[in-house]
Amino acid sequence: MRGRAGRLFPLPWPLFLLLALQLIGQELTVKDTLGRTVVVPARVSRVLSLQPEITRIIAALGADDRLVGRDDFIARFDYLSSIISPRLSQLPAASAPDGTPDLELVMRLNPDLIFASPSEASISDYLQSKTGIPVLAFASMGRFSGLLEEIRWTGAVLGRKDRADELIGYFRQTLGRVQKAIADIPAGRRPRVYLSFWSSFTRTPVFYEPVNAAGGRNLAEGLMPAYLGTLGTEVSLEKILGWDPEVILLHGSYLPAERKVTTSSVLDDPRLRSVRAVRDKRVYYTLGFWYWWDPALVLVETLMLAKLFYPQRFRALDLRSEANAVFKTFYGIEGGFDTLGRLLDIPDRPWR
């Protein structure tokens, strides 16, 4: 996650599973991640997305031609958008860096529906009351189940249910292949993993599902987050030394020039020489949150981590070919991951 890194709205996760979508006449009544009940027009032709995860999902659903605007993060920082849908880079930014929407521009864009981020809880009601336009606040909340539900609901309100079902099925099938391959490995034999995220070696997520799904153990899982409604916490260097991780993963979604923690800086740090991951040179970049998730990228990340953790079990997996296939399935583009790899300067291992 960038900017507002790791920040999530503190909604109890089970409530997201209770989202309801009901057809009433010609309108849809939707309960969003914040528990708000919103009436959505039966036909949505113009969409403003102020939530990057939703913007990417809309592109994956093949409905990016309906987008009339984007948020500040997508406009200024999100290199993924130019890869998955060049049209996204041409849209006006309708929010400020702090997430505040530009009401005058929103009204000029005249959307039928607005998607907002639930991490700025008050903005959804404010935006809807000021414009009279229905506003939905959706997010995965850092969970695969939430991401798939988000795809399902977005597909429903945009009339792309079949496409949403196709993407959900593909995601589950691909994830299922990984989990079947590692199902017999007991918890105690799964690699101990430390994740260094958000431009600080000692900042780490207390929950990170791609690691779990790929058969690793996030050493920080179970710790309390630094702030209510976040995923991140700070740990001491002594804590990391005591954990003695077998694998260290660094936040690799930043452009090379923007990385403050690099594989070389970790491997060359004399304070970390005793750590097993450093001794064995098992320090890698992972793709990581990039202000919420890209649905294709997080699936590729899980495949990558599975091959890192269990190279023998996944030796037949052509990771680069599979990654390109994932991008093609979601976005209909050829060589999407190759383009991303060149942009991020992703090392060959484990892609070869």
Secondary structure, 3 states (H helix, E strand, C coil): CCCCCCECCCCCHHHHCCCCEEEECCEEEEECCCCCEEEEECCCCCEEECCHHHHHHHHHCCCHHHEEEECHHHHHCCCHHHHHCHHHHHCCECECCCCCECHHHHHHHCCCEEEECCCCHHHHHHHHHHHCCCEEECCCCCCHHHHHHHHHHHHHHCCCHHHHHHHHHHHHHHHHHHHHHHCCCCHHHCCEEEEECCCCCCEEECCCHHHHHCCCEECCCCCCCCCCCECEEECCHHHHHHHCCCEEEEECCCCHHHCCCCHHHHHCCHHHCCCHHHHCCCEEEECCCCCCCCHHHHHHHHHHHHHHHCCCCCCCCCHHHHHHHHHHHHHCCCCHHHHHHHHHCCCCCCCC
